[in-house]
Amino acid sequence: MEIPAIYPAMTIPSPLSHRAGMKWLLIILAGLLLVIVVFAVVFFFMANTHAGVKVIRMEGTLSTGDFSTADSVGSEYVGNQLREAADDPTVNAIVLRVDSPGGTPAAAEEIIGDMEYAKTKKPVVVSMGDMATSAAYYVSAHANKIYADPDTLTGAVGVIWIFTDMSGALNQEGYNITDVKSGAFKDMGTTSRALSPSEQVYAQQIVNESFNRFINDVMTQRMIARSDIDDGRVIRGEDALKLNLVDQLGNLNDAIAGAQQLAEQRK
């Protein structure tokens, strides 16, 4: 009598168990995706904020407006970045990298307003590159700390207003220009003639008032003797350190490290 062989029973996979396996697979894939996203965000943050320090660049001639080109930058563009960094909880300190010959007083004043706002939230440090003169120094003077290279050109504290008289060339070309104006000063600055004596007096008044506001503000922020800077000359970084126009010699990395230290001190 043959004893039948015992074979294990064949089972058909349950649809429920199949769904459970797919569910766990999706959970694992979602977890891996989340890890990848977190690492990407951390990498982006580290690359752009230097471990909690946001670097903002103010490069080129300063004027009012919201723009940034290869050789000029607007006050609104810089100011918006300062405010965004100030309100960003992932940013502990701000470094304003300055490479600018200056620009209009109004542009500097607008950026200063936004810098003062940022300073209420976190330290703001300036790192000067090749040049930070005139209105660019006006802005820089409001930083918590200023770094410059030994041969950075800075200072040039002053105001200038240039008028061009092309009447000689126009006469040679046979041009005859007549201005019909509502007031004696309405065409002040036209290139078709030189300034009148009264216009020169008025222009000098505007320059003097703007300069006094500029230099008095700088002296308040930096405790600098007026006689050290009122001639409007450009000053090398090493000499600027001696005059207290800057706080320390160093490059951008030094400024970032200094900003991190200031942030730690605020905690």
Phi, psi and omega per residue, in radians:
M1 nan 2.177 -3.063
E2 -1.509 2.266 3.135
I3 -1.525 2.124 -3.098
P4 -1.125 2.454 3.092
A5 -1.228 2.519 -3.138
I6 -1.696 2.057 3.136
Y7 -1.907 2.514 3.106
P8 -1.115 2.539 -3.110
A9 -1.209 2.412 3.072
M10 -1.443 2.309 -3.131
T11 -2.077 2.513 3.093
I12 -1.653 2.203 -3.111
P13 -0.981 2.414 3.133
S14 -1.353 2.417 3.073
P15 -1.011 -0.547 -3.129
L16 -1.173 -0.720 3.134
S17 -1.181 -0.607 3.097
H18 -1.116 -0.754 3.134
R19 -1.141 -0.672 3.124
A20 -1.110 -0.688 3.115
G21 -1.129 -0.743 3.104
M22 -1.108 -0.641 3.134
K23 -1.086 -0.801 3.136
W24 -1.165 -0.622 3.102
L25 -1.103 -0.748 3.121
L26 -1.140 -0.667 3.112
I27 -1.102 -0.757 3.135
I28 -1.113 -0.774 3.132
L29 -1.108 -0.696 3.121
A30 -1.129 -0.694 3.103
G31 -1.102 -0.752 3.105
L32 -1.102 -0.714 3.125
L33 -1.098 -0.711 3.124
L34 -1.089 -0.746 3.123
V35 -1.076 -0.750 3.136
I36 -1.087 -0.750 -3.141
V37 -1.108 -0.753 -3.140
V38 -1.067 -0.798 3.125
F39 -1.094 -0.673 3.133
A40 -1.145 -0.737 3.123
V41 -1.128 -0.761 3.127
V42 -1.090 -0.733 3.131
F43 -1.109 -0.766 3.131
F44 -1.105 -0.738 3.139
F45 -1.085 -0.799 -3.122
M46 -1.133 -0.680 -3.097
A47 -1.218 -0.534 -3.042
N48 -1.791 -0.292 -3.098
T49 -2.104 -0.009 3.071
H50 0.896 1.073 3.096
A51 0.982 0.935 3.064
G52 1.658 -0.038 3.125
V53 -1.908 2.103 3.118
K54 -1.587 2.164 3.107
V55 -1.700 2.134 3.113
I56 -2.035 2.343 -3.067
R57 -1.813 2.248 3.045
M58 -2.058 1.638 -2.992
E59 -2.194 2.341 3.121
G60 1.744 3.135 -3.129
T61 -1.186 2.388 -3.081
L62 -1.603 2.331 2.965
S63 -2.636 2.921 -3.118
T64 -1.287 2.602 3.128
G65 2.318 2.978 -3.118
D66 -1.947 1.478 -3.097
F67 -2.806 2.843 3.040
S68 -2.626 2.117 3.108
T69 -2.153 -3.048 -3.099
A70 -1.154 -0.487 -3.066
D71 -2.243 0.208 3.113
S72 -2.724 2.778 -3.131
V73 -2.599 2.556 -3.099
G74 -1.658 2.629 -3.120
S75 -1.105 -0.644 3.141
E76 -1.189 -0.643 3.125
Y77 -1.082 -0.848 3.135
V78 -1.198 -0.767 -3.106
G79 -1.085 -0.705 3.120
N80 -1.099 -0.682 3.115
Q81 -1.167 -0.669 3.096
L82 -1.090 -0.762 -3.117
R83 -1.207 -0.698 3.120
E84 -1.102 -0.745 3.116
A85 -1.156 -0.663 3.134
A86 -1.102 -0.638 -3.097
D87 -1.568 -0.081 -3.119
D88 -1.446 2.023 -3.102
P89 -1.175 -0.272 3.123
T90 -1.503 -0.128 3.140
V91 -1.770 2.208 -3.134
N92 -1.719 -0.453 -3.123
A93 -2.725 2.804 -3.093
I94 -2.155 2.367 2.987
V95 -2.019 2.112 3.073
L96 -1.678 1.896 3.131
R97 -1.484 1.974 -3.009
V98 -1.877 2.194 3.009
D99 -2.508 1.473 -2.975
S100 -2.640 2.467 3.066
P101 -1.440 -0.053 -3.107
G102 2.002 -2.712 -3.102
G103 2.896 -2.514 -3.071
T104 -1.464 2.571 3.083
P105 -1.035 -0.671 -3.116
A106 -1.097 -0.710 3.119
A107 -1.080 -0.780 3.117
A108 -1.069 -0.746 -3.115
E109 -1.125 -0.646 3.106
E110 -1.163 -0.749 3.131
I111 -1.156 -0.675 3.111
I112 -1.041 -0.713 3.105
G113 -1.021 -0.750 3.129
D114 -1.267 -0.564 3.091
M115 -1.169 -0.721 3.120
E116 -1.102 -0.637 3.052
Y117 -1.085 -0.807 -3.121
A118 -1.078 -0.652 -3.111
K119 -1.156 -0.390 3.075
T120 -1.269 -0.292 -3.091
K121 -1.805 -0.650 -3.049
K122 -2.855 2.863 -3.125
P123 -1.122 2.517 3.050
V124 -2.153 2.076 -3.102
V125 -2.008 2.452 3.083
V126 -1.794 2.348 3.006
S127 -2.047 1.970 -3.121
M128 -1.512 2.387 3.090
G129 -1.675 -2.200 -3.140
D130 -1.113 -0.689 -2.993
M131 -2.629 2.428 3.022
A132 -2.604 1.330 -3.011
T133 -1.996 2.856 3.043
S134 0.922 -2.131 -3.102
A135 -1.064 -0.499 3.096
A136 -1.200 -0.595 3.042
Y137 -1.280 -0.615 3.067
Y138 -0.888 -0.844 3.101
V139 -1.144 -0.832 -3.054
S140 -1.044 -0.581 -3.097
A141 -1.058 -0.332 -3.114
H142 -1.574 0.015 3.127
A143 -1.290 2.763 3.042
N144 -1.175 -0.528 3.134
K145 -2.722 2.529 -3.111
I146 -2.137 2.238 3.028
Y147 -1.926 2.486 3.076
A148 -2.492 2.703 3.012
D149 -1.413 2.772 -3.135
P150 -0.958 -0.608 -3.113
D151 -1.899 0.323 2.950
T152 -1.075 2.429 3.039
L153 -1.674 2.105 -3.121
T154 -2.401 -2.920 -3.093
G155 1.348 -2.197 -3.057
A156 0.933 0.769 -3.109
V157 -1.283 1.903 -3.112
G158 3.036 3.040 -3.118
V159 -2.267 2.381 3.122
I160 -2.344 2.487 3.104
W161 -2.325 1.972 -3.020
I162 -1.748 2.266 3.070
F163 -2.031 2.417 -3.113
T164 -1.979 2.242 3.108
D165 -1.891 1.919 -3.140
M166 -1.878 0.302 -3.054
S167 -1.080 -0.632 3.127
G168 -1.071 -0.820 3.135
A169 -1.166 -0.656 3.132
L170 -1.131 -0.699 3.114
N171 -1.108 -0.702 3.125
Q172 -1.115 -0.561 -3.141
E173 -1.502 -0.056 3.083
G174 1.513 0.301 3.122
Y175 -1.466 2.413 3.051
N176 -2.219 1.937 -3.041
I177 -1.903 2.278 3.091
T178 -2.104 2.219 3.096
D179 -1.734 2.252 2.988
V180 -1.891 1.988 -2.950
K181 -2.333 2.773 -3.104
S182 -1.531 -0.336 -3.120
G183 -2.564 2.819 -3.032
A184 -1.082 -0.519 -3.064
F185 -1.794 0.088 -3.008
K186 -1.101 -0.600 -3.129
D187 -1.775 0.363 3.116
M188 -1.047 2.222 -3.132
G189 1.751 -0.074 3.096
T190 -1.095 2.547 -3.114
T191 -1.425 -0.060 -3.068
S192 -1.471 -0.065 3.116
R193 -2.797 2.881 3.068
A194 -1.386 2.845 3.067
L195 -1.156 2.494 3.023
S196 -1.344 2.833 3.113
P197 -0.961 -0.724 -3.135
S198 -1.198 -0.601 3.086
E199 -1.180 -0.666 3.094
Q200 -1.088 -0.728 3.115
V201 -1.089 -0.767 -3.120
Y202 -1.175 -0.723 3.119
A203 -1.095 -0.714 3.117
Q204 -1.123 -0.640 3.105
Q205 -1.075 -0.788 3.129
I206 -1.100 -0.774 3.140
V207 -1.094 -0.765 -3.125
N208 -1.100 -0.750 -3.134
E209 -1.155 -0.718 3.105
S210 -1.144 -0.722 -3.137
F211 -1.129 -0.752 -3.139
N212 -1.097 -0.688 3.079
R213 -1.097 -0.770 -3.125
F214 -1.066 -0.991 -3.019
I215 -1.222 -0.621 3.102
N216 -1.126 -0.667 3.106
D217 -1.151 -0.782 3.126
V218 -1.074 -0.750 -3.140
M219 -1.115 -0.599 3.104
T220 -1.223 -0.730 -3.090
Q221 -1.266 -0.641 -2.963
R222 -1.987 -0.099 -3.118
M223 0.962 1.016 -3.116
I224 -1.949 2.468 3.062
A225 -1.210 2.306 -3.111
R226 -1.007 -0.689 -3.101
S227 -1.143 -0.314 3.137
D228 -1.376 -0.315 -3.010
I229 -2.346 -0.111 -2.987
D230 -1.327 -0.073 3.088
D231 -1.486 -0.091 3.044
G232 1.352 0.242 -3.064
R233 -1.346 2.729 3.010
V234 -1.367 2.465 -3.061
I235 -2.217 2.321 3.090
R236 -1.198 2.693 -3.105
G237 -0.963 -0.774 -3.141
E238 -1.077 -0.742 3.117
D239 -1.260 -0.580 3.109
A240 -1.099 -0.609 3.095
L241 -1.103 -0.728 -3.137
K242 -1.148 -0.552 -3.106
L243 -1.573 -0.007 -3.127
N244 1.263 0.357 3.008
L245 -1.277 -0.516 3.070
V246 -2.251 2.885 -3.079
D247 -1.738 -0.539 -3.030
Q248 -2.761 2.575 3.032
L249 -1.513 2.369 -3.133
G250 2.929 2.880 -3.120
N251 -1.665 -2.925 -3.089
L252 -1.075 -0.724 3.134
N253 -1.108 -0.639 3.075
D254 -1.117 -0.710 3.133
A255 -1.141 -0.676 3.106
I256 -1.114 -0.774 3.106
A257 -1.090 -0.711 3.113
G258 -1.132 -0.677 3.098
A259 -1.123 -0.689 3.089
Q260 -1.089 -0.696 3.104
Q261 -1.132 -0.733 3.101
L262 -1.102 -0.666 3.123
A263 -1.120 -0.710 3.112
E264 -1.118 -0.654 -3.138
Q265 -1.172 -0.454 -3.135
R266 -1.371 -0.329 -3.072
K267 -1.256 nan nan
